[in-house]
Amino acid sequence: MIQLTRQMNDTTNRPELYLSIELSSSQWKLTLTNGDRLRERNVDAGNVGDLERELGQAKEKLELPKDCPVHCCYEAGRDGFWLHRELMKRGVNNVVVDPSAIEINRRMRQTKTDRVDGRKLVAQLVRYQRGERGALRAVRVPSAEAEDARRPERERKRLQRERTAHRNRMGALLILHGARLTLSPKLSVDQFAEALKQHPTPTGEPLPPGLRAELVREYERLQVVQRQLRQVDSEIAAWRKAKKHPWAKKMDRLAELGGIGDKSSDVLVREFFGWRTFDNRRQLASAAGLAPTPFASGKVEREQGISKAGSARVRSLMVELAWFWLRRQPNSQLSRWFNERFGASGKRSRRVGIVALARKLLVALWRFLEQGVIPEGALLKD
């Protein structure tokens, strides 16, 4: 009888330096260890030169070779990924960590300091680098080009929210005096101010001068947002029409499907399919936050809903596309599945079902884009 044993790579005696960085706007808290002894230092925020000098001193103090590997990690957040790229250029093996995956002791009231957090994080990093891959959850870092290519669509979303906020604010100010005003978006600021003077309240009185002044300023800001939104839309259209970037081909490919528009394909490729790769449908659903989260303990078994631990932009878009898919692709296998399963149910059941359809549709779009498999029963645009 042959007995098979699994050999683990023992790195406990290998000379390595581990570093966790607690980032802030003024100082960075460095926690360094060789797996046995700790060293804690502070450097000015953004000063990578001082950080590199501290690494050299830590190797000396912790009696490590000058050429020993350095493993580093920090939490994903406001500082983004520039530090990760800089560390990798300098030969440091860095991991950007999902903050929600950091372990918390639930038995006690939590002590929250950079020193405590740094020690916890470097301890988890040691376990992670020594083979316990579940000790940390690494964030997928896009390239600098991919990160920059996502900017136009994100700016467009922010401008749309600002436009809605300005319009709602103007309507709320007018309704305070019982007034409603429908205006053409082509009005200049002077024309808008003149229209306010000639627009009385329901009691026949003119609008107060302070209110008119505030409305004019709000309208000026609205005009700026609308102008910038048109500029961003024209830049996105010109970029896509040029077809110089490989992402543009993927966008056009997705838009060939009925029910998928140019703006939807733009978001899906920029946020998801352009720079990320997936091995299977589970990874895909998890990255979008559409993975199920079952609760099974003893005789209790229930579904807690989707995880929502992925891209909120892609997740919300896929739910919208799922509703649109039912109207534009009624004869597809996905639409038939939804109607058979949830069509005769109530509103709540349909809202639950549309999330399941969104997950299935995302997998179908991925297979269509990567493997050329058209969703069963789906129609392409003429």
C-alpha angles and dihedrals in degrees: 000000000000116000117206119208128190112231116214121206105245109211098162093106097040112109105244135149120225123198135183121189124206104202125210137157095261109024140016118221111217120200113188131182142165090212092273112043128043130220123185125195140163128223132179113270112266095013101127091168092062089045091056091048090052089054090055092048092047091055089053096046094044091046096242127148115263091238097047117129118266120213118193139177140179135175121267111247145102095345092062122196106312092099091051091055092046093050092048090052089055093053098260116138099226131186124195106215129214103238092215090062095061112114120251127194105229096190098077143036106276124250107212117196133130089245094055092043092048093053092048092049096048090048090054090046091056090052091045094052092046092060107279096119093178092062091085135020110222121212118230105245117212122217118260090254093050092048091051092047089060093058101084096055093045091049089050091055092050092050091050090053091048091050091052091047093053092048093048091048092052092049091048092051092050095047090057085075096035092256129136124189128188110196135180112248088227093069116116120230091258092050090049092051090050091049090054091054091054095045112089129196119254088268091058095251122127120252113269113264093237091054092048091051092051092047092051092052090047089050091051090055090047090054091052092051092048092050092050091046090055090049093052092047091051092048092051092048093048092047091051094044092053090059092199094129120071089229090066090063091053090050092052090047093054092045089059089077117088110248095031114099132195095261093048093050089047092056095043094052097041095046102032127359098038100068107006127083125202130198097199144356093268092061089047095052092044093052090054094046091243096117117119121247109209122192113210121165122150108316093342114101123165141141117247096195130250120334097237086203095128142058108335091195093057093040095054091043093052092053089053091047091050091059090045091048091059090058099040099037104033093151096051120111090245093055092046090050091052094047093048093047103036107006095097094040130095129271095269093052091049091052089053091046095051090062090054089049090050090056093048091046092051090054090047092051090049092052091046092052099041103031103021092240109152112216109259111270094002121136128224122223118262 
